[in-house]
């Protein structure tokens, strides 16, 4: 069997549709597509010329092009799992294509995913994606490492595959249908992923369960070339207001010398652009790194703060202390960099008032923006195993920041209200007016965009309140 046509699909929890909100609200009907899946499409393109990717983050799927493919790959996170299974069922009913699922959720929940496809590709697919195509062509039983599938109603799992060491493939953005047309929207961010893996092991983190604790890095030259191509793709023939590229590594600074070498390479290449990056608090105590970040064009660090209580840090194996977080934020700001805060509520120690504490911390410490999510429970993580009997449901489509469990010391309904309160206080009309009149340039643009994004987030959170109120009352726990 010769494989002549391959299609990749990224399901969307809310599939793309035209809307005026796409101009100013991220993650409603438009969001940044997966660079990981696009990287796999780039690898397959070298073997199967007729290869293309669709993402429901930015466009509708052209089914007349997809259904006659020989193989259809789909990759997704937990929040898009329901949609992914829906699309897989549709393909099964209307196509003879071999369906292969992969990504974070299918990898960690392969027994569920096997019900909707022919094969699940486990872990990272840089090496296994071509192996499985060639195995299908041979028409023999799949025995390559890193695959799960159903055979005679039993789940077969082949030996584990070692994570790839060569991760230098630069994704070909043109392989994603309508991508270049859609990057005119400032709600879609340019992204580059430079390393994988994290030496830490927070109980709620699913990524370390997939990428591992060993940090694997790309060559600095490859990272710089990726940055150049990405900037050119996004900015050619488009006039974007918010020109900022996101380095999406979970822990870019884990390998300090490598991180410094990447920053030096960006500086030496003469790239004049603005960057944002994710980090743990430790980078805030590394003055040399902060100076290099500033020199290379970085304007912001998105810090995984998560909690504001040492008790919560300890409970979920997050190696942090509140006092260290505060000191880190102040030193980062001292170097002229903004700090964005990523927060989790719904820890076992959280009570009514957690939203007020969070909002006050953000305002008092001049945190430039926030992402607030209720504790999430992805199958395969330690926190899922310890709390699965406390889940309200396993409707994966609601794992978008909503409360999905029964916390120890606050009801689900009250916790959802705390998130809404914190968002509203941080993104109040008064603070919006202050940003418009006092902030300049990209700072003003970002706060304005986040104001409308948070307003949309709160609207979605409020829709869930009746269900959570009923669940709270029926539980008899509060």
C-alpha positions, 0 to 999 in steps of 0.5 A: 500500500503506497501512502500518497496523501496525508492530512493533519487536523487540529480540533478546536474546542470552539471551531473557527467561525467568522466573528467580529470578536476575532479582531480583539478576543483571543481563544473564542473562535480564533487562537494560535495553532499548534506548532508541534503538529505543524512540525510533524506535518513538515517532517511528513512532507519530506516523505509524502509530497501531498501533505497539508494541515488544517487547524480549527483554531483559524479555519474551517476544515475542507472535508472534500480535501480531507476525506480521500486522504490515506492517513489522517493525523489528529493531535490535541490537548485535553480541552479539545478531546471531545471535539477530536473524538467527534471529528474522528467518528465523522471521518470513520463514517465518511472515509477509508483513511487510517486515523491516527491520534496523538498529542498530550491527551491521547498519549496520557489517556490512550485507552480512551483514545483507542476507541476512536482511531486505528492507532495512537502515537504516544509521546513526541512524534518527530521520529515515530511519525514516519515510522508509522507511515512506513509500517502502514505501507508495509501492511504488517502488524504495527510493532514500532515503539511508541504506539497503542491500538485496539486488537480483538477488543484488547489494548496493545501497547508497543515498547516505549520510544525514547524521546527524540534528541534531534528536535531542530525541524523548523515548521513550514508555516505554509503547510497550514491551510489559510495560515498566512491569510489569518495572521493579519489578526493580532489575536494570533501570536508568532511562536517558536519552541526552542527546547523540551523537557523540564527538570521539575515535576509539579503534580498538575503538570502534564507536559513533563509527563510527555516531554520528560524531565531531561531538557533537550535543546535545539541548536541556537542557529536553528532557533534563530533561523526559526525566529527569522522565518516566523517573523517574516511569515507573520509580518510580510504583506500584513500590518500587525499592531502587536509585533511580539513573538512568544518563545513557548518553552515550558522552562527555557532557562533550565539549561542556563548556558544554552539559554544564554547562547540562544540570547547571544545568537539573537543579539548577534543576528541583529533581530529587532523584535519584541519577545515574551517568554515563560519562566519559573521565578528563579530567573528573576534572581539571575541578573546576567540573564535578565540583562541579556533578555533585555538586550535581545529584545525581550519585554516580558516574562510570563511567570508560572506563579500558580499559588500565593501560599507556601502550603499550596506550593508544598502540597502540589510539589511546586518548588517555590516560596511566596517570598521568593516569588515577590523578590523575583518579580521586583528584580525582573521589573528593576531590569525593565521587564514586565511580569505576567502572572499565571495562576491556579486557584482551587488548591485544597487549602483555598477558601473564600477570599482567594480571588481577592488575595490574587487580585490584590497581589496582581495590582500591588505588584504591578503584574501586567497581565494574568491567566487564572485557571481553576485546578486542572486534572489531566489523566496521567498526572499525579493530581488526577490520581489523587483527586479523580474521586473529587471530579464533578465530571470528565467532560473534557471540553469544560477544562478551559479554566472552569471549576471541575472538582469539589475543593476541600474548603470552598464549593465549586460554585463559590470558587468559580465566583472567585475567579470571576471576581479576580478577573473583574477587579484586575481588568476593571473599567477604571484600570482600562482607562488608566492603561489607555491614558497612561500606558504607551505602545504595546503596553497599551495595546496588550492591556486593551486586548486582555480587557476584552479577552477577560470579559469574554472569559468571564462571560463563559465562566458565568454560563457554568454557574447554574450547573456548578450551583446545582452540583454544589447543592447535590453534593451535600459537601458544603 
